Amino acid sequence: MIVIREELCPQTHACPTLPLCPVGAIFQEGFNVPTVDNEKCICCCKCANNQV
């Protein structure tokens, strides 16, 4: 299960992990903290290994 830590997310831009998710499990409304649909998530960790 992927958990997004709100205090580490700047909320000033589109989340760079959105296009990395191969199953579209990460969503973001505006510049709010992204959310992960853990039902869709396949735990590939591409979002967690992103070096932004």
Backbone torsions as a table, in degrees:
resi	resn	phi	psi	omega
1	MET	NA	130.9	179.3
2	ILE	-93.5	132.7	178.1
3	VAL	-122.1	129.3	178.0
4	ILE	-95.1	124.4	179.4
5	ARG	-87.7	108.2	-174.7
6	GLU	-54.6	-37.6	-177.4
7	GLU	-68.1	-16.1	178.9
8	LEU	-99.3	-3.4	-178.2
9	CYS	-100.8	116.1	-173.8
10	PRO	-67.1	-21.9	178.7
11	GLN	55.0	38.1	177.9
12	THR	-124.3	7.8	-177.3
13	HIS	-162.1	170.9	175.1
14	ALA	-68.5	138.4	-178.3
15	CYS	-63.8	125.1	-178.9
16	PRO	-70.9	-9.9	179.6
17	THR	-84.5	-15.1	-177.7
18	LEU	-52.8	-50.9	-178.5
19	PRO	-73.8	-11.0	-179.4
20	LEU	-79.4	-23.9	-175.4
21	CYS	-74.8	116.7	-176.8
22	PRO	-72.5	-13.6	-178.5
23	VAL	-116.1	5.5	178.0
24	GLY	66.5	36.1	-177.1
25	ALA	-86.2	-7.7	-178.5
26	ILE	-105.2	129.6	-179.4
27	PHE	-125.3	150.5	176.8
28	GLN	-146.4	130.7	175.1
29	GLU	-102.7	116.4	-176.2
30	GLY	61.5	-132.3	177.0
31	PHE	-106.8	19.5	178.1
32	ASN	-67.5	167.9	177.5
33	VAL	-59.9	131.3	178.5
34	PRO	-64.8	157.0	174.9
35	THR	-122.4	153.3	-179.6
36	VAL	-114.6	128.7	174.2
37	ASP	-85.6	98.0	-175.6
38	ASN	-67.7	-14.1	173.9
39	GLU	-71.5	-34.1	179.6
40	LYS	-87.8	-29.0	-174.0
41	CYS	-59.8	131.9	178.5
42	ILE	-105.6	10.2	177.5
43	CYS	55.3	42.6	177.1
44	CYS	-77.3	-18.5	178.4
45	CYS	67.3	15.3	176.4
46	LYS	-62.1	-35.5	179.1
47	CYS	-71.2	-37.8	-177.8
48	ALA	-74.1	-27.3	-179.0
49	ASN	-91.2	2.6	179.9
50	ASN	-65.0	127.2	177.2
51	GLN	-104.0	92.7	-177.2
52	VAL	-98.4	NA	NA
